[in-house]
Amino acid sequence: MLLTCALRGVPRAQRPTSIPEFVATWAILPLAEWGVKLDVPADVFVVGDRLLDPAYDVRPTVLSQRLS
């Protein structure tokens, strides 16, 4: 993810520097709010989809399970 952010122009201060930081700061955000555009077909996720659900003890969402 760090390399993707760097290649896509995400400012250095906003890039995750480790997996734990990615999980803590990005994985709980809706994908549409990520600082980088994903190379994923638009019909794969809907507005509000995220990888981890903060409302349920940060468990993987259905989307996350589908992508794995």
DSSP file (Angstrom, degrees, kcal/mol; ACC not computed):
  #  RESIDUE AA STRUCTURE BP1 BP2  ACC     N-H-->O    O-->H-N    N-H-->O    O-->H-N    TCO  KAPPA ALPHA  PHI   PSI    X-CA   Y-CA   Z-CA
    1    1 A M     >        0   0    0      0, 0.0     4,-2.7     0, 0.0     5,-0.2   0.000 360.0 360.0 360.0 -37.1    0.0    0.0    0.0
    2    2 A L  H  >  +     0   0    0      1,-0.2     4,-2.4     2,-0.2     5,-0.2   0.929 360.0  46.2 -59.0 -45.9    2.9    2.4    0.7
    3    3 A L  H  > S+     0   0    0      2,-0.2     4,-2.7     1,-0.2     5,-0.2   0.910 111.3  51.9 -64.5 -42.5    4.2    2.0   -2.8
    4    4 A T  H  > S+     0   0    0      1,-0.2     4,-1.6     2,-0.2    -2,-0.2   0.926 110.9  48.2 -59.5 -45.1    0.8    2.4   -4.3
    5    5 A C  H  <>S+     0   0    0     -4,-2.7     5,-2.5     1,-0.2     4,-0.3   0.916 112.0  49.4 -61.6 -43.4    0.3    5.6   -2.3
    6    6 A A  H ><5S+     0   0    0     -4,-2.4     3,-1.1     1,-0.2    -2,-0.2   0.921 112.1  47.5 -62.6 -44.4    3.7    6.9   -3.4
    7    7 A L  H 3<5S+     0   0    0     -4,-2.7    -1,-0.2     1,-0.2    -2,-0.2   0.761 112.3  50.4 -69.1 -24.6    3.1    6.2   -7.0
    8    8 A R  T 3<5S-     0   0    0     -4,-1.6    -1,-0.2    -5,-0.2    -2,-0.2   0.339 117.9-107.0 -98.7   6.8   -0.3    7.8   -6.9
    9    9 A G  T < 5 +     0   0    0     -3,-1.1    -3,-0.2    -4,-0.3    -2,-0.1   0.669  57.6 161.3  83.3  16.7    0.9   11.1   -5.3
   10   10 A V      < -     0   0    0     -5,-2.5    -1,-0.3    -6,-0.2     5,-0.1  -0.576  51.6-102.4 -69.2 129.5   -0.5   10.6   -1.8
   11   11 A P    >>  -     0   0    0      0, 0.0     3,-1.9     0, 0.0     4,-0.7  -0.220  27.0-119.0 -55.0 141.9    1.5   13.0    0.5
   12   12 A R  G >4 S+     0   0    0      1,-0.3     3,-1.0     2,-0.2    -2,-0.1   0.840 112.1  58.7 -52.2 -40.1    4.1   11.3    2.5
   13   13 A A  G 34 S+     0   0    0      1,-0.2    -1,-0.3     3,-0.0    -3,-0.0   0.730 107.5  47.6 -65.7 -21.1    2.5   12.3    5.8
   14   14 A Q  G <4 S+     0   0    0     -3,-1.9    -1,-0.2     2,-0.1    -2,-0.2   0.524  89.1 102.2 -97.2  -7.4   -0.7   10.5    4.8
   15   15 A R  S << S-     0   0    0     -3,-1.0     2,-0.2    -4,-0.7   -13,-0.1  -0.553  76.9-117.9 -78.5 138.3    0.8    7.3    3.7
   16   16 A P        -     0   0    0      0, 0.0   -11,-0.1     0, 0.0     3,-0.1  -0.541  20.7-162.9 -70.0 142.1    0.7    4.3    6.0
   17   17 A T        +     0   0    0     -2,-0.2     2,-0.3     1,-0.1    -2,-0.0   0.471  68.0  16.6-105.8  -4.1    4.1    3.1    7.0
   18   18 A S  S  > S-     0   0    0      1,-0.1     4,-2.5   -16,-0.0     5,-0.2  -0.974  80.2-102.4-157.5 166.6    3.2   -0.3    8.3
   19   19 A I  H  > S+     0   0    0     -2,-0.3     4,-2.7     2,-0.2     5,-0.2   0.941 120.7  51.1 -61.8 -47.4    0.5   -2.9    8.2
   20   20 A P  H  > S+     0   0    0      0, 0.0     4,-2.5     0, 0.0    -1,-0.2   0.903 111.6  48.0 -58.7 -38.3   -0.7   -2.0   11.7
   21   21 A E  H  > S+     0   0    0      2,-0.2     4,-2.3     1,-0.2     5,-0.4   0.908 110.3  51.9 -67.9 -39.8   -0.9    1.7   10.7
   22   22 A F  H  X>S+     0   0    0     -4,-2.5     4,-2.7     1,-0.2     5,-2.1   0.937 112.7  45.5 -58.7 -46.6   -2.8    0.8    7.6
   23   23 A V  H  <5S+     0   0    0     -4,-2.7     5,-0.5     3,-0.2    -2,-0.2   0.917 115.3  47.0 -63.2 -43.8   -5.3   -1.2    9.6
   24   24 A A  H  <5S+     0   0    0     -4,-2.5    -1,-0.2    -5,-0.2    -2,-0.2   0.815 128.3  21.6 -69.8 -30.9   -5.7    1.5   12.2
   25   25 A T  H  <5S+     0   0    0     -4,-2.3    -3,-0.2    -5,-0.2    -2,-0.2   0.773 133.2  22.3-112.0 -31.2   -6.0    4.4    9.8
   26   26 A W  T ><5S+     0   0    0     -4,-2.7     3,-1.8    -5,-0.4    25,-0.2   0.839 107.8  62.9-107.2 -43.6   -7.2    3.2    6.4
   27   27 A A  T 3 <S+     0   0    0     -5,-2.1    25,-2.4     1,-0.3    24,-0.9   0.739 105.0  50.4 -63.8 -22.9   -8.9   -0.2    6.6
   28   28 A I  T 3  S+     0   0    0     -5,-0.5    -1,-0.3    23,-0.2    -2,-0.1   0.592  95.3  89.8 -89.3  -9.9  -11.7    1.2    8.8
   29   29 A L  S <  S-     0   0    0     -3,-1.8    22,-0.5     1,-0.1    23,-0.2  -0.562  93.1 -98.0 -81.3 148.3  -12.4    4.1    6.4
   30   30 A P    >   -     0   0    0      0, 0.0     3,-2.2     0, 0.0     4,-0.4  -0.425  35.5-119.7 -57.9 141.3  -14.9    3.7    3.6
   31   31 A L  G >  S+     0   0    0     18,-3.1     3,-1.4     1,-0.3    19,-0.1   0.821 112.5  62.8 -55.8 -33.5  -13.0    2.9    0.4
   32   32 A A  G 3  S+     0   0    0     17,-0.3    -1,-0.3     1,-0.3    15,-0.1   0.707 101.2  53.2 -66.3 -18.5  -14.3    6.1   -1.3
   33   33 A E  G <  S+     0   0    0     -3,-2.2    -1,-0.3    -7,-0.1    -2,-0.2   0.444  80.8 117.8 -96.2  -1.4  -12.5    8.1    1.4
   34   34 A W  S <  S-     0   0    0     -3,-1.4     4,-0.1    -4,-0.4    -8,-0.0  -0.295  74.0-122.5 -62.9 152.3   -9.0    6.5    0.9
   35   35 A G  S    S+     0   0    0    -21,-0.1     2,-0.4     2,-0.1    -1,-0.1   0.354  93.0  58.3 -78.7   7.0   -6.3    8.9   -0.3
   36   36 A V  S    S-     0   0    0    -26,-0.1     2,-0.4   -27,-0.0    -2,-0.1  -0.996  84.8-118.3-139.4 141.0   -5.7    6.8   -3.4
   37   37 A K        -     0   0    0     -2,-0.4     2,-0.3   -29,-0.1    -5,-0.1  -0.647  33.8-134.7 -78.5 131.6   -7.9    5.7   -6.2
   38   38 A L        -     0   0    0     -2,-0.4     2,-1.6    -7,-0.1    -1,-0.0  -0.627   8.8-129.0 -88.6 144.7   -8.2    1.9   -6.4
   39   39 A D        +     0   0    0     -2,-0.3    -1,-0.1     2,-0.0    -2,-0.0  -0.526  69.3 120.6 -87.7  68.1   -7.9    0.0   -9.6
   40   40 A V  S    S-     0   0    0     -2,-1.6    -2,-0.1     5,-0.0     5,-0.1  -0.990  73.0 -99.5-133.2 138.3  -11.1   -1.9   -8.9
   41   41 A P    >   -     0   0    0      0, 0.0     3,-2.1     0, 0.0     4,-0.5  -0.288  34.7-120.6 -56.1 142.2  -14.3   -2.0  -11.1
   42   42 A A  G >  S+     0   0    0      1,-0.3     3,-0.6     2,-0.2    -2,-0.0   0.768 109.4  60.8 -58.6 -28.1  -16.9    0.4   -9.7
   43   43 A D  G 3  S+     0   0    0      1,-0.2    -1,-0.3     3,-0.0     3,-0.1   0.484  85.4  78.2 -82.7   0.5  -19.4   -2.4   -9.2
   44   44 A V  G <  S+     0   0    0     -3,-2.1     2,-0.3     1,-0.2    -1,-0.2   0.855 106.4  15.2 -75.2 -34.8  -17.1   -4.3   -6.7
   45   45 A F    <   -     0   0    0     -3,-0.6     2,-0.3    -4,-0.5    -1,-0.2  -0.947  68.2-142.1-138.0 161.0  -18.0   -2.0   -3.8
   46   46 A V    >   -     0   0    0     -2,-0.3     3,-2.4     1,-0.1   -15,-0.2  -0.739  46.9 -70.5-115.2 165.5  -20.6    0.7   -3.0
   47   47 A V  T 3  S+     0   0    0      1,-0.3     3,-0.1    -2,-0.3    -1,-0.1  -0.310 122.7  27.6 -56.1 131.9  -20.3    3.9   -1.1
   48   48 A G  T 3  S+     0   0    0      1,-0.4    -1,-0.3    -3,-0.0     2,-0.1   0.201  85.3 136.7  98.9 -15.5  -19.6    3.2    2.5
   49   49 A D    <   +     0   0    0     -3,-2.4   -18,-3.1   -19,-0.1    -1,-0.4  -0.386  26.8 173.0 -64.7 142.6  -17.9   -0.1    2.0
   50   50 A R        -     0   0    0    -20,-0.3    14,-0.4   -19,-0.1    13,-0.2  -0.920  40.6-121.6-142.8 167.0  -14.8   -0.7    4.1
   51   51 A L  S    S+     0   0    0    -24,-0.9    10,-2.3   -22,-0.5     2,-0.4   0.852  98.6  32.0 -81.6 -36.4  -12.4   -3.5    4.8
   52   52 A L  E    S-A   60   0A   0    -25,-2.4    -1,-0.2     8,-0.2     7,-0.1  -0.960  77.8-134.1-124.1 142.6  -12.9   -3.6    8.5
   53   53 A D  E > > -A   59   0A   0      6,-2.9     3,-1.3    -2,-0.4     5,-1.3  -0.832  11.0-167.8-100.6 108.6  -16.1   -2.7   10.4
   54   54 A P  G > 5S+     0   0    0      0, 0.0     3,-0.6     0, 0.0    -1,-0.1   0.734  86.4  63.7 -67.1 -20.6  -15.4   -0.5   13.4
   55   55 A A  G 3 5S+     0   0    0      1,-0.2     2,-0.1     2,-0.1    -2,-0.0   0.695 105.1  46.2 -75.6 -17.6  -19.0   -1.1   14.7
   56   56 A Y  G X 5S-     0   0    0     -3,-1.3     3,-1.1     3,-0.2    -1,-0.2  -0.472 132.5 -76.0-125.2  60.4  -18.2   -4.8   15.2
   57   57 A D  T < 5S-     0   0    0     -3,-0.6    -2,-0.1     1,-0.2    -4,-0.0   0.800  85.5 -68.4  55.0  33.3  -14.9   -5.0   17.0
   58   58 A V  T 3 <S+     0   0    0     -5,-1.3    -1,-0.2     1,-0.2     3,-0.1   0.879  85.1 165.8  55.7  43.8  -13.0   -4.2   13.7
   59   59 A R  E <   -A   53   0A   0     -3,-1.1    -6,-2.9    -6,-0.9    -1,-0.2  -0.544  46.4 -86.9 -84.0 154.9  -13.9   -7.5   12.1
   60   60 A P  E     -A   52   0A   0      0, 0.0    -8,-0.2     0, 0.0    -1,-0.1  -0.354  45.9-130.3 -60.9 139.6  -13.5   -8.1    8.4
   61   61 A T     >  -     0   0    0    -10,-2.3     4,-2.0   -11,-0.1     5,-0.2  -0.304  25.9-101.0 -82.4 172.5  -16.5   -7.0    6.3
   62   62 A V  H  > S+     0   0    0      1,-0.2     4,-2.4     2,-0.2     5,-0.2   0.897 125.4  54.8 -60.1 -40.9  -18.2   -9.1    3.7
   63   63 A L  H  > S+     0   0    0    -13,-0.2     4,-2.2     1,-0.2    -1,-0.2   0.933 106.5  50.3 -57.9 -46.6  -16.3   -7.1    1.1
   64   64 A S  H  > S+     0   0    0    -14,-0.4     4,-1.0     1,-0.2    -1,-0.2   0.893 111.0  48.7 -60.0 -40.6  -13.0   -7.9    2.7
   65   65 A Q  H  < S+     0   0    0     -4,-2.0     3,-0.3     1,-0.2    -1,-0.2   0.873 110.2  51.8 -67.8 -37.0  -13.9  -11.6    2.7
   66   66 A R  H  < S+     0   0    0     -4,-2.4    -2,-0.2     1,-0.2    -1,-0.2   0.867 110.1  49.2 -65.8 -36.8  -14.9  -11.5   -0.9
   67   67 A L  H  <        0   0    0     -4,-2.2    -1,-0.2     1,-0.2    -2,-0.2   0.662 360.0 360.0 -79.2 -16.6  -11.6   -9.8   -1.9
   68   68 A S     <        0   0    0     -4,-1.0    -1,-0.2    -3,-0.3    -2,-0.1   0.489 360.0 360.0 -82.6 360.0   -9.4  -12.3   -0.1
